[in-house]
Structures are given as structure tokens and as C-alpha cells.
Amino acid sequence: MGHGRRVEPLRPGPFQLIWTRQSFCGAAPRTRNRNTERRDVATSSLKKTSSVNSRERALARALAAAQTAHENRARDIEILDLRDLTTEFDYFVIATGGSTRQMHAISEEIDHKLEDDLKDRRLGLEGYQQGGWILQDYGDIVIHLFDAKTRDYYRLDELWTGAKRVPFTPKDPAK
């Protein structure tokens, strides 16, 4: 017995969801091809090409999500490159909305942009009803939309300090 002492998590809530993809979208973790027979040697150059293309595609989708967030008046938009730190996802897009309604609009517009224009499909969505923090999982990119208070509390950009910042300069939609 712990003498009546309760142990509570440091920061309960959606923050716990970023640690395991299974908890918020039910998707199985990525697995690597374990076939090590010699016939793989012939396809190794194809695998390298497809992995480079998928990395470029992930970056293009992260930039498109950030641009869409900007067009919907999100603030403090950051793109973190997490490929050197984790195999769960490649990029985080982090943005701040001014209200729950604005965060919903940003979330829906990003979803439309990635589904309609880039033919991507969202794997999971968390926090939409609660507000404060909306998380959209697209497999290799994860989009975090915060209100200012929640972003300041969780500080994901500080948690992932080892991540490279991807330069993002928003384009004016009128030009």
C-alpha cells in the first residue's frame, strides 16, 4: 500500500494520445518488411525511390496543411520534422486558433485540402468535440490545432526540441 498517496499523470488528457497511435486511431504501427532473401536485392533501388517519394509527399502534405491553416487565420504555425526522432510519424504541424469555432473550421479545411486535392485519408481525429486541442492523424503527418491556453500548457514544440523546424513561409492566397 502507498499510505494513501495517489499518483496522477503529470498532464492528463489528449497529450497521452501522441505516445501510441493505436490509442487514438486504432491503426497498427508501421512494420518493416522482414523478408531478407536475396531476391530483395533486385528491388532495393525501387524501395529507396519510393521511400524518398513518400518523404517528399509527406512534406508536401505537411506544407499544404500549414498553408491551409494560415489561410484560415491560424497563428504560430510550426512544422516539426520528426523523422530522426521517431518512426511513428514524419511531421507535426502545430497551429493556434483563436476559438473552438475557428479550430473546427481550420480542421475541416485541412481535411478537405488533404482529401480532395492530395488524395489523402485521415486515420484519426481526437478532441474535436471537446475543443482546446484537435488532433488529426494522417499516418505520417499529425496535425495539432490548439487554443492559446492549451498550447502554452502542453508546449509540444518544446517537448520535441530535438526536432528540426521546417521553414514555412505562408503564401498570400490573393497572389
N, C-alpha and C positions, 0 to 999 in steps of 0.2 A: 504494500500500500504506500501511496505517496504522501501520507499525512495530510490528506485533504487538499493538496495542491493541484490545481488544474493546469494543464499545459495546452495552450492555444497556439494556433499558427500565427506567425508574425503578421501576415497580411492576407486574411481570408478573402475569398471572392474569386472573380474571373482570373486573377493573377495566377492561381494554381493551374489554370487550364493550359497555359503555354508550355507546361512541362511535359505533358503527354498528349499527343494528338488524339489518341483513342478516346480520351475523356470528353472531347468536345465535338468530334465529328464521326466517331465510330470507324474511321478508316484504319486499315492495318498499316503499321510502319513500313517504310520502304525497305525492300530486301534487295540484296545484290545477287547477281547470277552466280551461283556456286559451281557451275559446270566448268571444270578445269581441263577438259580433254583437249587434245591438240587441234581439233577442228575449230576451236575458238580463235586460233591464231589468224586464220584467214579473215575473220570478221572484226579483228581488233581495230583496224582503221575506221571501219564503219561505226563502231561503238564510240570512238573518240569524236568523230564528226557529229554524231547525234547528241553526245553529251555537251559539246560546245554549242550546238544549235539550241538545246534545251536551256542552257545557261543564258544565252542571248535572248531567248524567248521569255524566260523568267524576268530578266532585267527589263525588257520592253514592256511587259505587263506591269511590273512594279512602277515604272516611269509613267505609264498610262494611268494607273490608279492614282498616283501622286498628282498628275496633271488634272484629272477629273476632280479630285479633292480641292485643288486650287480653284478651279472654275466654279466650284460651289462654295467658295469663300472659307475654306478651312485655313487654319493658321498653323504656324510652326511645323511645317511638313518636313519630315525626315525620311530618308530611305537608308536602312542599315543592311549591309552585305554580311550575312552570317555564314557564308559557305565555309570559312576556315574554322568556325566555332562549333557547328552542329551539322548533322546530316538530316535533321528533321525538316528544315526549310532553308531556302536560299536567301530570301529577303524579307524584312519587315518594312512596311510602310506605316509610319506613325503620323497622325494628324490630330489637331484640336478643333472641335466645333464649339460654337457659341451657345447652343441649346440642344435639347434632345431632338426637337423637330429638325434642326439643321443637320444633326448627325444622321438621322434617318434618311434625309434627302441625299446626303453625301454617300451613304452606304448603298442606297438604291441606284444612284447614278454610276457608282463604281461597278456595281453588279451588272448593270445594263452595258456599260462600256466593255467589260471583260467578256461577257457572254455574247453580245451581239456583234461587236466589232472584232474581237480577238478569239472568238470561239472557245472560250474557257468556261469551266463549270465550277461553281462554288461547292466545296465539300462540306463546309460547316459554317454556322452562324451562331454567335453567342452574344448575349447582352442586349439584344435589340429591344426587348420589352422593358427591361429594367432601366436602360439609359446609363449614362456615366461612362461606359466603356462598351463599344461594339467591336467585336472581333469577327473578321471574315477570313475563312481559311480556303485558299485556292491550291493547297498542296505545297508547292514550292515557294509561294509567297503568302504572307499573312498580313492582313491589314488591321491596324488598331486605330479606332476612332475614339477619342477621349473628350470629355468636357475638361475645362481647365483644372478644376479641383482634383479630379481623379487622375489626370496625367501627372500633376505635381505629386500626388501621393505615391503612385506606383513607379514613376521615373524609369520606364523601360530603357530609354536611351542611356541612362547611367548604369543600369543593370548589365547591359550588353556593351560595356565600354570598350571591349576588345574588337568590336565590330567596326569594319570600315564604313565610313559615311560615303554614300553615293552622291556625287554632285547632282543637284536638281535645281534647274533654273526654269521656273514656270514660263510657259508661252502665253502671250496675251491671245485669247480666243478671237478677238476682233481683227487680228493681223493675219 
